[in-house]
């Protein structure tokens, strides 16, 4: 199975968004709001041990899951703007102000790899188009 924090804080939201995205895009003013945490700053994904089986730590798992959520949000914004969806923010806010994200959160290679891995992990739950 999957590490529980990763599954709850990333894969569950990833799958839910995939399942409802077409319906949201068909609406005039639908929004997806993602909530993350400053804990993403301690996150660093190791794709050879994504479930943190070696040297597990609960806060490490939480930080990684929140980093995954930052990646997920960034790629959603990127894909939506490619499809002509307006008013996309993708910004990270702290206390109602735009805030910086960690250097790991700016890693587009890891972001894209996480998307591919996540697609594979949820594929059996997504109906064929």
N, C-alpha and C positions, 0 to 999 in steps of 0.2 A: 504494500500500500504506500500511500504518500504520507509525508510528515504532516501532522495535523494542522499546525499553524500555517504552513504553505498552502495546504488544501483549503482552509477556511478563508484566509486573507488574500489569496491570489486566485487559485483555480476556481473556486466557487463563483467569484465575481467575473472572472474571465468567461466561464461557461454561461452564466446568466446573461451577460452582455451579448454574447454570440447568439443566444436563443431569442432575444427580444430586439436585436438591432434593426432588422428589417421593419418591424412595426414602429420603432421609434423614428426611423428615417422617413417614414410615410407621414408623420405628423408635422404640423407647421412649426411647433415650438418645443419639441421634446428636448430634454437635457439629460445628460449623464453626469452625475457629480460623484467624484471619487474622493474619499478621505484617506489620507495617509498619516504619517507620523514623523516627527523628527528622528525617531529611531531608525529611519531609513539610512541615516548617516553612518551607522555602524554596520550596515549591510554590505556584504561583498559575496557575490554568487560564485560558487565553485561548481561548474557544470558537470564535473566528474563525480561530485558528491552533492547533488542538488537537495537531497533529503537529509543532509547533515548526519549521516550515519556514523561517520568518524568524528569524534570530539563534539558531540551534541551539546548545545547549550540553549535553554529556552529563550533567553533574550537575543542570542544570535539568530535563532529561528525567526523570532518576531521581527528583528531588524531586516533580515533577508526578505521576509514576506512583504514588508513595507517598501523596500527597494523594488521588489517585483511590481508593486502597485504603481510606483512612480514610472517605471518603464512602460507598464500597461497604459497608463494615462497618456504618456508622451506619444506612444504609437497610435493610440486612438485618435489623437489630435492630428497627427501626421496623415493618417489614412482618411480622416474626414475632410481635411482641407484639400486633399487630392481629389475628392469626390465633389468638391464645390460647396461643402457645408460651411456656412458663415458663422461668425461670432464664436470661434473656438478659442479658448483661453489656454488650457493646459498648464497654467501657472500654479505654483506651489505657494500657499498663503500661510502665514503665521500671524495670529491676532489681527486678521482682516487686512494684512499688508503682504504684498508679494515678497517672498523670501527666497534665498538661495538654496540650491540643493547640493548634495555631496558630489564630489568629483566622480564617484562610481555611478551616480545617477545620470551622468552625462555620457556614459559609455554606450554609444549607439550599436556597437557590435554585440555587446551582452544583451541589450534591449531586444535586438532583432532575433538573437538566438533564443532568448526566453520565449518570445512569441512563437517561434517554430516548435519548441519543446512543448509549450502549453497547448498548441493546436493538436499535436500528436496525443497528448495526455487526455484531452477531452473529446477527441474525434468520435469515439464510440457512443457518446451521449448526444451528438448533434445529428438531427435527421438529415438524410441526403436531400439535396436540392433538386 
